[in-house]
């Protein structure tokens, strides 16, 4: 198991995991499911919760902005 700084670990709760990409820490929600017929367990990601920084703590993801759908016909 990887060792993370204390300021990162204080955001980790049960049902979440931390991923490190290029030195930046990201928090994800997850659960596990057993694979039938084997003794293996697969981790299933339930969604992205945000980025963790030492200065700002947990930064939640920006909401996706969806505008009205415009359909144009051509021809």
PDB file of N, H, CA, C and O in Angstrom:
ATOM      1  N   UNK A   1       0.844  -1.180   0.000  1.00  0.00           N
ATOM      2  CA  UNK A   1       0.000   0.000   0.000  1.00  0.00           C
ATOM      3  C   UNK A   1       0.884   1.236   0.000  1.00  0.00           C
ATOM      4  O   UNK A   1       1.907   1.277   0.684  1.00  0.00           O
ATOM      5  N   UNK A   2       0.494   2.224  -0.755  1.00  0.00           N
ATOM      6  H   UNK A   2      -0.337   2.191  -1.310  1.00  0.00           H
ATOM      7  CA  UNK A   2       1.276   3.448  -0.863  1.00  0.00           C
ATOM      8  C   UNK A   2       1.146   4.283   0.406  1.00  0.00           C
ATOM      9  O   UNK A   2       0.146   4.213   1.120  1.00  0.00           O
ATOM     10  N   UNK A   3       2.178   5.071   0.664  1.00  0.00           N
ATOM     11  H   UNK A   3       2.990   5.128   0.083  1.00  0.00           H
ATOM     12  CA  UNK A   3       2.164   5.971   1.806  1.00  0.00           C
ATOM     13  C   UNK A   3       1.850   7.374   1.305  1.00  0.00           C
ATOM     14  O   UNK A   3       2.513   7.882   0.400  1.00  0.00           O
ATOM     15  N   UNK A   4       0.839   7.995   1.895  1.00  0.00           N
ATOM     16  H   UNK A   4       0.301   7.583   2.630  1.00  0.00           H
ATOM     17  CA  UNK A   4       0.426   9.331   1.501  1.00  0.00           C
ATOM     18  C   UNK A   4       0.670  10.292   2.656  1.00  0.00           C
ATOM     19  O   UNK A   4       0.691   9.870   3.813  1.00  0.00           O
ATOM     20  N   UNK A   5       0.857  11.595   2.361  1.00  0.00           N
ATOM     21  H   UNK A   5       0.840  11.938   1.422  1.00  0.00           H
ATOM     22  CA  UNK A   5       1.026  12.578   3.437  1.00  0.00           C
ATOM     23  C   UNK A   5      -0.234  12.670   4.304  1.00  0.00           C
ATOM     24  O   UNK A   5      -1.327  12.294   3.880  1.00  0.00           O
ATOM     25  N   UNK A   6      -0.055  13.176   5.522  1.00  0.00           N
ATOM     26  H   UNK A   6       0.833  13.482   5.867  1.00  0.00           H
ATOM     27  CA  UNK A   6      -1.187  13.301   6.456  1.00  0.00           C
ATOM     28  C   UNK A   6      -2.273  14.220   5.917  1.00  0.00           C
ATOM     29  O   UNK A   6      -3.458  13.958   6.125  1.00  0.00           O
ATOM     30  N   UNK A   7      -1.890  15.301   5.222  1.00  0.00           N
ATOM     31  H   UNK A   7      -0.927  15.513   5.053  1.00  0.00           H
ATOM     32  CA  UNK A   7      -2.880  16.242   4.713  1.00  0.00           C
ATOM     33  C   UNK A   7      -3.727  15.617   3.603  1.00  0.00           C
ATOM     34  O   UNK A   7      -4.823  16.099   3.319  1.00  0.00           O
ATOM     35  N   UNK A   8      -3.232  14.556   2.977  1.00  0.00           N
ATOM     36  H   UNK A   8      -2.342  14.164   3.208  1.00  0.00           H
ATOM     37  CA  UNK A   8      -4.024  13.830   1.982  1.00  0.00           C
ATOM     38  C   UNK A   8      -4.920  12.806   2.676  1.00  0.00           C
ATOM     39  O   UNK A   8      -6.089  12.655   2.321  1.00  0.00           O
ATOM     40  N   UNK A   9      -4.368  12.107   3.661  1.00  0.00           N
ATOM     41  H   UNK A   9      -3.419  12.230   3.949  1.00  0.00           H
ATOM     42  CA  UNK A   9      -5.103  11.031   4.324  1.00  0.00           C
ATOM     43  C   UNK A   9      -6.293  11.525   5.148  1.00  0.00           C
ATOM     44  O   UNK A   9      -7.215  10.753   5.410  1.00  0.00           O
ATOM     45  N   UNK A  10      -6.291  12.798   5.563  1.00  0.00           N
ATOM     46  H   UNK A  10      -5.542  13.426   5.350  1.00  0.00           H
ATOM     47  CA  UNK A  10      -7.431  13.273   6.347  1.00  0.00           C
ATOM     48  C   UNK A  10      -8.701  13.400   5.499  1.00  0.00           C
ATOM     49  O   UNK A  10      -9.795  13.517   6.051  1.00  0.00           O
ATOM     50  N   UNK A  11      -8.574  13.380   4.166  1.00  0.00           N
ATOM     51  H   UNK A  11      -7.685  13.285   3.717  1.00  0.00           H
ATOM     52  CA  UNK A  11      -9.735  13.442   3.274  1.00  0.00           C
ATOM     53  C   UNK A  11     -10.226  12.057   2.871  1.00  0.00           C
ATOM     54  O   UNK A  11     -11.329  11.919   2.344  1.00  0.00           O
ATOM     55  N   UNK A  12      -9.417  11.031   3.116  1.00  0.00           N
ATOM     56  H   UNK A  12      -8.520  11.143   3.544  1.00  0.00           H
ATOM     57  CA  UNK A  12      -9.811   9.669   2.749  1.00  0.00           C
ATOM     58  C   UNK A  12     -10.780   9.109   3.776  1.00  0.00           C
ATOM     59  O   UNK A  12     -10.469   9.036   4.965  1.00  0.00           O
ATOM     60  N   UNK A  13     -11.940   8.720   3.312  1.00  0.00           N
ATOM     61  H   UNK A  13     -12.193   8.780   2.347  1.00  0.00           H
ATOM     62  CA  UNK A  13     -12.972   8.117   4.151  1.00  0.00           C
ATOM     63  C   UNK A  13     -13.231   6.699   3.652  1.00  0.00           C
ATOM     64  O   UNK A  13     -12.685   6.285   2.629  1.00  0.00           O
ATOM     65  N   UNK A  14     -14.059   5.961   4.374  1.00  0.00           N
ATOM     66  H   UNK A  14     -14.502   6.297   5.205  1.00  0.00           H
ATOM     67  CA  UNK A  14     -14.422   4.621   3.953  1.00  0.00           C
ATOM     68  C   UNK A  14     -15.193   4.703   2.635  1.00  0.00           C
ATOM     69  O   UNK A  14     -16.078   5.545   2.481  1.00  0.00           O
ATOM     70  N   UNK A  15     -14.862   3.840   1.699  1.00  0.00           N
ATOM     71  H   UNK A  15     -14.144   3.155   1.824  1.00  0.00           H
ATOM     72  CA  UNK A  15     -15.531   3.834   0.400  1.00  0.00           C
ATOM     73  C   UNK A  15     -14.897   4.772  -0.600  1.00  0.00           C
ATOM     74  O   UNK A  15     -15.487   5.038  -1.647  1.00  0.00           O
ATOM     75  N   UNK A  16     -13.696   5.289  -0.307  1.00  0.00           N
ATOM     76  H   UNK A  16     -13.216   5.072   0.543  1.00  0.00           H
ATOM     77  CA  UNK A  16     -12.990   6.157  -1.244  1.00  0.00           C
ATOM     78  C   UNK A  16     -11.570   5.642  -1.427  1.00  0.00           C
ATOM     79  O   UNK A  16     -11.066   4.872  -0.609  1.00  0.00           O
ATOM     80  N   UNK A  17     -10.925   6.081  -2.519  1.00  0.00           N
ATOM     81  H   UNK A  17     -11.334   6.706  -3.183  1.00  0.00           H
ATOM     82  CA  UNK A  17      -9.516   5.781  -2.711  1.00  0.00           C
ATOM     83  C   UNK A  17      -8.825   6.979  -3.338  1.00  0.00           C
ATOM     84  O   UNK A  17      -9.459   7.834  -3.956  1.00  0.00           O
ATOM     85  N   UNK A  18      -7.510   7.019  -3.167  1.00  0.00           N
ATOM     86  H   UNK A  18      -6.995   6.324  -2.666  1.00  0.00           H
ATOM     87  CA  UNK A  18      -6.700   8.132  -3.646  1.00  0.00           C
ATOM     88  C   UNK A  18      -5.868   7.653  -4.821  1.00  0.00           C
ATOM     89  O   UNK A  18      -5.284   6.570  -4.776  1.00  0.00           O
ATOM     90  N   UNK A  19      -5.815   8.455  -5.866  1.00  0.00           N
ATOM     91  H   UNK A  19      -6.289   9.335  -5.902  1.00  0.00           H
ATOM     92  CA  UNK A  19      -5.006   8.157  -7.039  1.00  0.00           C
ATOM     93  C   UNK A  19      -4.014   9.302  -7.224  1.00  0.00           C
ATOM     94  O   UNK A  19      -4.389  10.469  -7.113  1.00  0.00           O
ATOM     95  N   UNK A  20      -2.753   8.979  -7.506  1.00  0.00           N
ATOM     96  H   UNK A  20      -2.448   8.031  -7.596  1.00  0.00           H
ATOM     97  CA  UNK A  20      -1.724   9.992  -7.714  1.00  0.00           C
ATOM     98  C   UNK A  20      -1.349   9.989  -9.187  1.00  0.00           C
ATOM     99  O   UNK A  20      -0.961   8.955  -9.731  1.00  0.00           O
ATOM    100  N   UNK A  21      -1.465  11.157  -9.840  1.00  0.00           N
ATOM    101  H   UNK A  21      -1.780  11.997  -9.398  1.00  0.00           H
ATOM    102  CA  UNK A  21      -1.093  11.313 -11.237  1.00  0.00           C
ATOM    103  C   UNK A  21      -0.177  12.520 -11.333  1.00  0.00           C
ATOM    104  O   UNK A  21      -0.588  13.641 -11.035  1.00  0.00           O
ATOM    105  N   UNK A  22       1.062  12.296 -11.746  1.00  0.00           N
ATOM    106  H   UNK A  22       1.396  11.385 -11.988  1.00  0.00           H
ATOM    107  CA  UNK A  22       2.064  13.356 -11.911  1.00  0.00           C
ATOM    108  C   UNK A  22       2.205  14.200 -10.652  1.00  0.00           C
ATOM    109  O   UNK A  22       2.318  15.423 -10.732  1.00  0.00           O
ATOM    110  N   UNK A  23       2.198  13.552  -9.488  1.00  0.00           N
ATOM    111  H   UNK A  23       2.106  12.558  -9.423  1.00  0.00           H
ATOM    112  CA  UNK A  23       2.405  14.244  -8.223  1.00  0.00           C
ATOM    113  C   UNK A  23       1.186  14.950  -7.667  1.00  0.00           C
ATOM    114  O   UNK A  23       1.289  15.619  -6.639  1.00  0.00           O
ATOM    115  N   UNK A  24       0.037  14.824  -8.310  1.00  0.00           N
ATOM    116  H   UNK A  24      -0.046  14.280  -9.145  1.00  0.00           H
ATOM    117  CA  UNK A  24      -1.197  15.439  -7.818  1.00  0.00           C
ATOM    118  C   UNK A  24      -2.117  14.344  -7.303  1.00  0.00           C
ATOM    119  O   UNK A  24      -2.158  13.245  -7.857  1.00  0.00           O
ATOM    120  N   UNK A  25      -2.859  14.647  -6.236  1.00  0.00           N
ATOM    121  H   UNK A  25      -2.826  15.539  -5.786  1.00  0.00           H
ATOM    122  CA  UNK A  25      -3.692  13.661  -5.556  1.00  0.00           C
ATOM    123  C   UNK A  25      -5.160  13.865  -5.923  1.00  0.00           C
ATOM    124  O   UNK A  25      -5.675  14.981  -5.862  1.00  0.00           O
ATOM    125  N   UNK A  26      -5.824  12.774  -6.303  1.00  0.00           N
ATOM    126  H   UNK A  26      -5.405  11.867  -6.352  1.00  0.00           H
ATOM    127  CA  UNK A  26      -7.227  12.807  -6.700  1.00  0.00           C
ATOM    128  C   UNK A  26      -8.011  11.815  -5.849  1.00  0.00           C
ATOM    129  O   UNK A  26      -7.518  10.727  -5.550  1.00  0.00           O
ATOM    130  N   UNK A  27      -9.232  12.183  -5.456  1.00  0.00           N
ATOM    131  H   UNK A  27      -9.633  13.067  -5.698  1.00  0.00           H
ATOM    132  CA  UNK A  27     -10.068  11.351  -4.598  1.00  0.00           C
ATOM    133  C   UNK A  27     -11.253  10.815  -5.403  1.00  0.00           C
ATOM    134  O   UNK A  27     -11.932  11.564  -6.105  1.00  0.00           O
ATOM    135  N   UNK A  28     -11.486   9.508  -5.288  1.00  0.00           N
ATOM    136  H   UNK A  28     -10.934   8.900  -4.717  1.00  0.00           H
ATOM    137  CA  UNK A  28     -12.562   8.837  -6.004  1.00  0.00           C
ATOM    138  C   UNK A  28     -13.408   8.027  -5.029  1.00  0.00           C
ATOM    139  O   UNK A  28     -12.894   7.523  -4.030  1.00  0.00           O
ATOM    140  N   UNK A  29     -14.696   7.900  -5.314  1.00  0.00           N
ATOM    141  H   UNK A  29     -15.113   8.309  -6.125  1.00  0.00           H
ATOM    142  CA  UNK A  29     -15.573   6.992  -4.572  1.00  0.00           C
ATOM    143  C   UNK A  29     -15.523   5.637  -5.272  1.00  0.00           C
ATOM    144  O   UNK A  29     -15.431   5.574  -6.498  1.00  0.00           O
ATOM    145  N   UNK A  30     -15.584   4.545  -4.491  1.00  0.00           N
ATOM    146  H   UNK A  30     -15.659   4.596  -3.495  1.00  0.00           H
ATOM    147  CA  UNK A  30     -15.477   3.218  -5.092  1.00  0.00           C
ATOM    148  C   UNK A  30     -16.120   2.168  -4.203  1.00  0.00           C
ATOM    149  O   UNK A  30     -16.367   2.390  -3.018  1.00  0.00           O
ATOM    150  N   UNK A  31     -16.383   1.025  -4.807  1.00  0.00           N
ATOM    151  H   UNK A  31     -16.182   0.845  -5.770  1.00  0.00           H
ATOM    152  CA  UNK A  31     -16.807  -0.157  -4.066  1.00  0.00           C
ATOM    153  C   UNK A  31     -16.162  -1.367  -4.727  1.00  0.00           C
ATOM    154  O   UNK A  31     -15.586  -1.249  -5.809  1.00  0.00           O
ATOM    155  N   UNK A  32     -16.254  -2.524  -4.089  1.00  0.00           N
ATOM    156  H   UNK A  32     -16.722  -2.620  -3.210  1.00  0.00           H
ATOM    157  CA  UNK A  32     -15.633  -3.722  -4.646  1.00  0.00           C
ATOM    158  C   UNK A  32     -16.684  -4.791  -4.892  1.00  0.00           C
ATOM    159  O   UNK A  32     -17.689  -4.876  -4.186  1.00  0.00           O
ATOM    160  N   UNK A  33     -16.430  -5.605  -5.910  1.00  0.00           N
ATOM    161  H   UNK A  33     -15.613  -5.536  -6.483  1.00  0.00           H
ATOM    162  CA  UNK A  33     -17.309  -6.712  -6.254  1.00  0.00           C
ATOM    163  C   UNK A  33     -16.464  -7.963  -6.446  1.00  0.00           C
ATOM    164  O   UNK A  33     -15.384  -7.914  -7.034  1.00  0.00           O
ATOM    165  N   UNK A  34     -16.967  -9.077  -5.946  1.00  0.00           N
ATOM    166  H   UNK A  34     -17.845  -9.117  -5.469  1.00  0.00           H
ATOM    167  CA  UNK A  34     -16.258 -10.339  -6.110  1.00  0.00           C
ATOM    168  C   UNK A  34     -16.566 -10.912  -7.487  1.00  0.00           C
ATOM    169  O   UNK A  34     -17.708 -10.860  -7.945  1.00  0.00           O
ATOM    170  N   UNK A  35     -15.548 -11.457  -8.146  1.00  0.00           N
ATOM    171  H   UNK A  35     -14.621 -11.500  -7.774  1.00  0.00           H
ATOM    172  CA  UNK A  35     -15.717 -12.075  -9.451  1.00  0.00           C
ATOM    173  C   UNK A  35     -16.162 -13.516  -9.231  1.00  0.00           C
ATOM    174  O   UNK A  35     -15.486 -14.276  -8.538  1.00  0.00           O
ATOM    175  N   UNK A  36     -17.293 -13.892  -9.816  1.00  0.00           N
ATOM    176  H   UNK A  36     -17.842 -13.275 -10.379  1.00  0.00           H
ATOM    177  CA  UNK A  36     -17.825 -15.246  -9.630  1.00  0.00           C
ATOM    178  C   UNK A  36     -16.850 -16.280 -10.174  1.00  0.00           C
ATOM    179  O   UNK A  36     -16.225 -16.079 -11.215  1.00  0.00           O
ATOM    180  N   UNK A  37     -16.732 -17.379  -9.459  1.00  0.00           N
ATOM    181  H   UNK A  37     -17.240 -17.542  -8.614  1.00  0.00           H
ATOM    182  CA  UNK A  37     -15.884 -18.474  -9.900  1.00  0.00           C
ATOM    183  C   UNK A  37     -14.434 -18.340  -9.485  1.00  0.00           C
ATOM    184  O   UNK A  37     -13.660 -19.283  -9.649  1.00  0.00           O
ATOM    185  N   UNK A  38     -14.045 -17.189  -8.951  1.00  0.00           N
ATOM    186  H   UNK A  38     -14.673 -16.423  -8.818  1.00  0.00           H
ATOM    187  CA  UNK A  38     -12.670 -16.984  -8.493  1.00  0.00           C
ATOM    188  C   UNK A  38     -12.710 -16.358  -7.110  1.00  0.00           C
ATOM    189  O   UNK A  38     -13.774 -15.994  -6.608  1.00  0.00           O
ATOM    190  N   UNK A  39     -11.560 -16.240  -6.512  1.00  0.00           N
ATOM    191  H   UNK A  39     -10.696 -16.536  -6.920  1.00  0.00           H
ATOM    192  CA  UNK A  39     -11.463 -15.565  -5.216  1.00  0.00           C
ATOM    193  C   UNK A  39     -10.984 -14.135  -5.379  1.00  0.00           C
ATOM    194  O   UNK A  39     -10.546 -13.518  -4.408  1.00  0.00           O
ATOM    195  N   UNK A  40     -11.058 -13.600  -6.582  1.00  0.00           N
ATOM    196  H   UNK A  40     -11.414 -14.102  -7.371  1.00  0.00           H
ATOM    197  CA  UNK A  40     -10.558 -12.253  -6.844  1.00  0.00           C
ATOM    198  C   UNK A  40     -11.642 -11.209  -6.600  1.00  0.00           C
ATOM    199  O   UNK A  40     -12.837 -11.492  -6.695  1.00  0.00           O
ATOM    200  N   UNK A  41     -11.195 -10.000  -6.283  1.00  0.00           N
ATOM    201  H   UNK A  41     -10.224  -9.771  -6.206  1.00  0.00           H
ATOM    202  CA  UNK A  41     -12.094  -8.876  -6.038  1.00  0.00           C
ATOM    203  C   UNK A  41     -11.719  -7.754  -6.994  1.00  0.00           C
ATOM    204  O   UNK A  41     -10.538  -7.456  -7.173  1.00  0.00           O
ATOM    205  N   UNK A  42     -12.721  -7.132  -7.608  1.00  0.00           N
ATOM    206  H   UNK A  42     -13.680  -7.375  -7.463  1.00  0.00           H
ATOM    207  CA  UNK A  42     -12.498  -6.034  -8.550  1.00  0.00           C
ATOM    208  C   UNK A  42     -12.987  -4.740  -7.918  1.00  0.00           C
ATOM    209  O   UNK A  42     -14.082  -4.694  -7.359  1.00  0.00           O
ATOM    210  N   UNK A  43     -12.169  -3.677  -8.007  1.00  0.00           N
ATOM    211  H   UNK A  43     -11.280  -3.715  -8.461  1.00  0.00           H
ATOM    212  CA  UNK A  43     -12.581  -2.372  -7.487  1.00  0.00           C
ATOM    213  C   UNK A  43     -13.323  -1.623  -8.590  1.00  0.00           C
ATOM    214  O   UNK A  43     -12.815  -1.480  -9.703  1.00  0.00           O
ATOM    215  N   UNK A  44     -14.507  -1.154  -8.281  1.00  0.00           N
ATOM    216  H   UNK A  44     -14.919  -1.271  -7.377  1.00  0.00           H
ATOM    217  CA  UNK A  44     -15.348  -0.422  -9.223  1.00  0.00           C
ATOM    218  C   UNK A  44     -15.396   1.036  -8.787  1.00  0.00           C
ATOM    219  O   UNK A  44     -15.774   1.335  -7.655  1.00  0.00           O
ATOM    220  N   UNK A  45     -15.013   1.950  -9.688  1.00  0.00           N
ATOM    221  H   UNK A  45     -14.706   1.706 -10.608  1.00  0.00           H
ATOM    222  CA  UNK A  45     -15.029   3.374  -9.376  1.00  0.00           C
ATOM    223  C   UNK A  45     -16.450   3.909  -9.522  1.00  0.00           C
ATOM    224  O   UNK A  45     -17.102   3.690 -10.543  1.00  0.00           O
ATOM    225  N   UNK A  46     -16.926   4.612  -8.493  1.00  0.00           N
ATOM    226  H   UNK A  46     -16.396   4.789  -7.663  1.00  0.00           H
ATOM    227  CA  UNK A  46     -18.274   5.171  -8.508  1.00  0.00           C
ATOM    228  C   UNK A  46     -18.304   6.634  -8.925  1.00  0.00           C
ATOM    229  O   UNK A  46     -19.378   7.186  -9.167  1.00  0.00           O
ATOM    230  N   UNK A  47     -17.142   7.267  -9.012  1.00  0.00           N
ATOM    231  H   UNK A  47     -16.269   6.819  -8.816  1.00  0.00           H
ATOM    232  CA  UNK A  47     -17.133   8.656  -9.452  1.00  0.00           C
ATOM    233  C   UNK A  47     -15.982   9.446  -8.873  1.00  0.00           C
ATOM    234  O   UNK A  47     -15.354   9.047  -7.893  1.00  0.00           O
ATOM    235  N   UNK A  48     -15.723  10.567  -9.497  1.00  0.00           N
ATOM    236  H   UNK A  48     -16.233  10.892 -10.294  1.00  0.00           H
ATOM    237  CA  UNK A  48     -14.645  11.469  -9.121  1.00  0.00           C
ATOM    238  C   UNK A  48     -15.167  12.452  -8.081  1.00  0.00           C
ATOM    239  O   UNK A  48     -16.207  13.078  -8.285  1.00  0.00           O
ATOM    240  N   UNK A  49     -14.450  12.592  -6.966  1.00  0.00           N
ATOM    241  H   UNK A  49     -13.605  12.084  -6.800  1.00  0.00           H
ATOM    242  CA  UNK A  49     -14.892  13.486  -5.890  1.00  0.00           C
ATOM    243  C   UNK A  49     -14.126  14.800  -5.850  1.00  0.00           C
ATOM    244  O   UNK A  49     -14.619  15.779  -5.291  1.00  0.00           O
ATOM    245  N   UNK A  50     -12.923  14.841  -6.437  1.00  0.00           N
ATOM    246  H   UNK A  50     -12.523  14.045  -6.891  1.00  0.00           H
ATOM    247  CA  UNK A  50     -12.182  16.090  -6.460  1.00  0.00           C
ATOM    248  C   UNK A  50     -10.682  15.891  -6.328  1.00  0.00           C
ATOM    249  O   UNK A  50     -10.191  14.769  -6.205  1.00  0.00           O
ATOM    250  N   UNK A  51      -9.964  17.016  -6.357  1.00  0.00           N
ATOM    251  H   UNK A  51     -10.363  17.928  -6.457  1.00  0.00           H
ATOM    252  CA  UNK A  51      -8.511  17.022  -6.227  1.00  0.00           C
ATOM    253  C   UNK A  51      -8.134  17.491  -4.832  1.00  0.00           C
ATOM    254  O   UNK A  51      -8.816  18.338  -4.255  1.00  0.00           O
ATOM    255  N   UNK A  52      -7.052  16.947  -4.288  1.00  0.00           N
ATOM    256  H   UNK A  52      -6.498  16.260  -4.757  1.00  0.00           H
ATOM    257  CA  UNK A  52      -6.603  17.308  -2.950  1.00  0.00           C
ATOM    258  C   UNK A  52      -5.299  18.082  -3.063  1.00  0.00           C
ATOM    259  O   UNK A  52      -4.333  17.597  -3.650  1.00  0.00           O
ATOM    260  N   UNK A  53      -5.271  19.305  -2.491  1.00  0.00           N
ATOM    261  H   UNK A  53      -6.057  19.699  -2.013  1.00  0.00           H
ATOM    262  CA  UNK A  53      -4.046  20.096  -2.426  1.00  0.00           C
ATOM    263  C   UNK A  53      -3.759  20.426  -0.972  1.00  0.00           C
ATOM    264  O   UNK A  53      -4.656  20.421  -0.128  1.00  0.00           O
ATOM    265  N   UNK A  54      -2.501  20.712  -0.694  1.00  0.00           N
ATOM    266  H   UNK A  54      -1.772  20.716  -1.379  1.00  0.00           H
ATOM    267  CA  UNK A  54      -2.116  21.020   0.682  1.00  0.00           C
ATOM    268  C   UNK A  54      -2.681  22.366   1.122  1.00  0.00           C
ATOM    269  O   UNK A  54      -3.062  22.525   2.282  1.00  0.00           O
ATOM    270  N   UNK A  55      -2.739  23.332   0.216  1.00  0.00           N
ATOM    271  H   UNK A  55      -2.430  23.203  -0.726  1.00  0.00           H
ATOM    272  CA  UNK A  55      -3.201  24.679   0.556  1.00  0.00           C
ATOM    273  C   UNK A  55      -4.720  24.753   0.685  1.00  0.00           C
ATOM    274  O   UNK A  55      -5.235  25.328   1.644  1.00  0.00           O
ATOM    275  N   UNK A  56      -5.446  24.167  -0.286  1.00  0.00           N
ATOM    276  H   UNK A  56      -5.028  23.699  -1.065  1.00  0.00           H
ATOM    277  CA  UNK A  56      -6.903  24.324  -0.361  1.00  0.00           C
ATOM    278  C   UNK A  56      -7.683  23.122   0.155  1.00  0.00           C
ATOM    279  O   UNK A  56      -8.898  23.219   0.331  1.00  0.00           O
ATOM    280  N   UNK A  57      -7.035  22.007   0.400  1.00  0.00           N
ATOM    281  H   UNK A  57      -6.048  21.927   0.257  1.00  0.00           H
ATOM    282  CA  UNK A  57      -7.752  20.806   0.825  1.00  0.00           C
ATOM    283  C   UNK A  57      -8.433  20.148  -0.362  1.00  0.00           C
ATOM    284  O   UNK A  57      -7.867  20.094  -1.454  1.00  0.00           O
ATOM    285  N   UNK A  58      -9.641  19.651  -0.158  1.00  0.00           N
ATOM    286  H   UNK A  58     -10.102  19.695   0.729  1.00  0.00           H
ATOM    287  CA  UNK A  58     -10.386  18.979  -1.220  1.00  0.00           C
ATOM    288  C   UNK A  58     -11.081  20.009  -2.098  1.00  0.00           C
ATOM    289  O   UNK A  58     -11.894  20.801  -1.622  1.00  0.00           O
ATOM    290  N   UNK A  59     -10.752  19.989  -3.382  1.00  0.00           N
ATOM    291  H   UNK A  59     -10.091  19.345  -3.769  1.00  0.00           H
ATOM    292  CA  UNK A  59     -11.361  20.889  -4.359  1.00  0.00           C
ATOM    293  C   UNK A  59     -12.358  20.062  -5.167  1.00  0.00           C
ATOM    294  O   UNK A  59     -11.944  19.192  -5.934  1.00  0.00           O
ATOM    295  N   UNK A  60     -13.667  20.312  -5.015  1.00  0.00           N
ATOM    296  H   UNK A  60     -14.002  21.019  -4.392  1.00  0.00           H
ATOM    297  CA  UNK A  60     -14.655  19.514  -5.752  1.00  0.00           C
ATOM    298  C   UNK A  60     -14.577  19.803  -7.252  1.00  0.00           C
ATOM    299  O   UNK A  60     -14.121  20.874  -7.654  1.00  0.00           O
ATOM    300  N   UNK A  61     -15.017  18.858  -8.077  1.00  0.00           N
ATOM    301  H   UNK A  61     -15.388  17.988  -7.751  1.00  0.00           H
ATOM    302  CA  UNK A  61     -14.965  19.078  -9.527  1.00  0.00           C
ATOM    303  C   UNK A  61     -15.962  20.145  -9.954  1.00  0.00           C
ATOM    304  O   UNK A  61     -16.984  20.364  -9.304  1.00  0.00           O
ATOM    305  N   UNK A  62     -15.640  20.801 -11.058  1.00  0.00           N
ATOM    306  H   UNK A  62     -14.810  20.624 -11.586  1.00  0.00           H
ATOM    307  CA  UNK A  62     -16.546  21.810 -11.601  1.00  0.00           C
ATOM    308  C   UNK A  62     -17.741  21.108 -12.233  1.00  0.00           C
ATOM    309  O   UNK A  62     -17.605  20.040 -12.831  1.00  0.00           O
ATOM    310  N   UNK A  63     -18.898  21.715 -12.095  1.00  0.00           N
ATOM    311  H   UNK A  63     -19.009  22.582 -11.610  1.00  0.00           H
ATOM    312  CA  UNK A  63     -20.103  21.156 -12.693  1.00  0.00           C
ATOM    313  C   UNK A  63     -20.049  21.349 -14.204  1.00  0.00           C
ATOM    314  O   UNK A  63     -19.602  22.387 -14.692  1.00  0.00           O
ATOM    315  N   UNK A  64     -20.506  20.342 -14.934  1.00  0.00           N
ATOM    316  H   UNK A  64     -20.868  19.499 -14.537  1.00  0.00           H
ATOM    317  CA  UNK A  64     -20.545  20.447 -16.383  1.00  0.00           C
ATOM    318  C   UNK A  64     -21.732  21.318 -16.777  1.00  0.00           C
ATOM    319  O   UNK A  64     -22.847  21.118 -16.294  1.00  0.00           O
ATOM    320  N   UNK A  65     -21.489  22.273 -17.646  1.00  0.00           N
ATOM    321  H   UNK A  65     -20.584  22.435 -18.039  1.00  0.00           H
ATOM    322  CA  UNK A  65     -22.542  23.172 -18.099  1.00  0.00           C
ATOM    323  C   UNK A  65     -23.106  22.615 -19.395  1.00  0.00           C
ATOM    324  O   UNK A  65     -22.385  22.431 -20.376  1.00  0.00           O
ATOM    325  N   UNK A  66     -24.388  22.353 -19.383  1.00  0.00           N
ATOM    326  H   UNK A  66     -24.974  22.503 -18.586  1.00  0.00           H
ATOM    327  CA  UNK A  66     -25.033  21.863 -20.593  1.00  0.00           C
ATOM    328  C   UNK A  66     -26.020  22.913 -21.060  1.00  0.00           C
ATOM    329  O   UNK A  66     -26.885  23.355 -20.304  1.00  0.00           O
ATOM    330  N   UNK A  67     -25.882  23.298 -22.287  1.00  0.00           N
ATOM    331  H   UNK A  67     -25.179  22.939 -22.901  1.00  0.00           H
ATOM    332  CA  UNK A  67     -26.772  24.301 -22.854  1.00  0.00           C
ATOM    333  C   UNK A  67     -27.905  23.643 -23.611  1.00  0.00           C
ATOM    334  O   UNK A  67     -28.014  22.418 -23.656  1.00  0.00           O
ATOM    335  N   UNK A  68     -28.740  24.463 -24.199  1.00  0.00           N
ATOM    336  H   UNK A  68     -28.652  25.459 -24.163  1.00  0.00           H
ATOM    337  CA  UNK A  68     -29.846  23.903 -24.978  1.00  0.00           C
ATOM    338  C   UNK A  68     -29.316  23.183 -26.226  1.00  0.00           C
ATOM    339  O   UNK A  68     -28.295  23.573 -26.791  1.00  0.00           O
ATOM    340  N   UNK A  69     -30.012  22.149 -26.636  1.00  0.00           N
ATOM    341  H   UNK A  69     -30.842  21.832 -26.177  1.00  0.00           H
ATOM    342  CA  UNK A  69     -29.622  21.377 -27.813  1.00  0.00           C
ATOM    343  C   UNK A  69     -30.220  22.044 -29.040  1.00  0.00           C
ATOM    344  O   UNK A  69     -31.426  22.283 -29.103  1.00  0.00           O
ATOM    345  N   UNK A  70     -29.372  22.341 -30.013  1.00  0.00           N
ATOM    346  H   UNK A  70     -28.393  22.147 -29.962  1.00  0.00           H
ATOM    347  CA  UNK A  70     -29.818  22.976 -31.250  1.00  0.00           C
ATOM    348  C   UNK A  70     -29.587  21.990 -32.392  1.00  0.00           C
ATOM    349  O   UNK A  70     -28.473  21.497 -32.571  1.00  0.00           O
ATOM    350  N   UNK A  71     -30.630  21.701 -33.160  1.00  0.00           N
ATOM    351  H   UNK A  71     -31.535  22.101 -33.015  1.00  0.00           H
ATOM    352  CA  UNK A  71     -30.523  20.777 -34.281  1.00  0.00           C
ATOM    353  C   UNK A  71     -30.627  21.591 -35.559  1.00  0.00           C
ATOM    354  O   UNK A  71     -31.611  22.297 -35.778  1.00  0.00           O
ATOM    355  N   UNK A  72     -29.606  21.487 -36.399  1.00  0.00           N
ATOM    356  H   UNK A  72     -28.806  20.913 -36.221  1.00  0.00           H
ATOM    357  CA  UNK A  72     -29.596  22.186 -37.674  1.00  0.00           C
ATOM    358  C   UNK A  72     -29.701  21.168 -38.795  1.00  0.00           C
ATOM    359  O   UNK A  72     -29.096  20.098 -38.723  1.00  0.00           O
ATOM    360  N   UNK A  73     -30.457  21.489 -39.821  1.00  0.00           N
ATOM    361  H   UNK A  73     -30.948  22.358 -39.880  1.00  0.00           H
ATOM    362  CA  UNK A  73     -30.562  20.602 -40.976  1.00  0.00           C
ATOM    363  C   UNK A  73     -29.765  21.202 -42.116  1.00  0.00           C
ATOM    364  O   UNK A  73     -29.702  22.420 -42.284  1.00  0.00           O
ATOM    365  N   UNK A  74     -29.167  20.330 -42.888  1.00  0.00           N
ATOM    366  H   UNK A  74     -29.218  19.341 -42.752  1.00  0.00           H
ATOM    367  CA  UNK A  74     -28.362  20.785 -44.008  1.00  0.00           C
ATOM    368  C   UNK A  74     -28.763  19.988 -45.236  1.00  0.00           C
ATOM    369  O   UNK A  74     -28.926  18.769 -45.180  1.00  0.00           O
ATOM    370  N   UNK A  75     -28.919  20.693 -46.343  1.00  0.00           N
ATOM    371  H   UNK A  75     -28.786  21.683 -46.388  1.00  0.00           H
ATOM    372  CA  UNK A  75     -29.133  19.989 -47.599  1.00  0.00           C
ATOM    373  C   UNK A  75     -30.500  20.006 -48.127  1.00  0.00           C
ATOM    374  O   UNK A  75     -30.760  19.432 -49.184  1.00  0.00           O
TER     375      UNK A  75
END
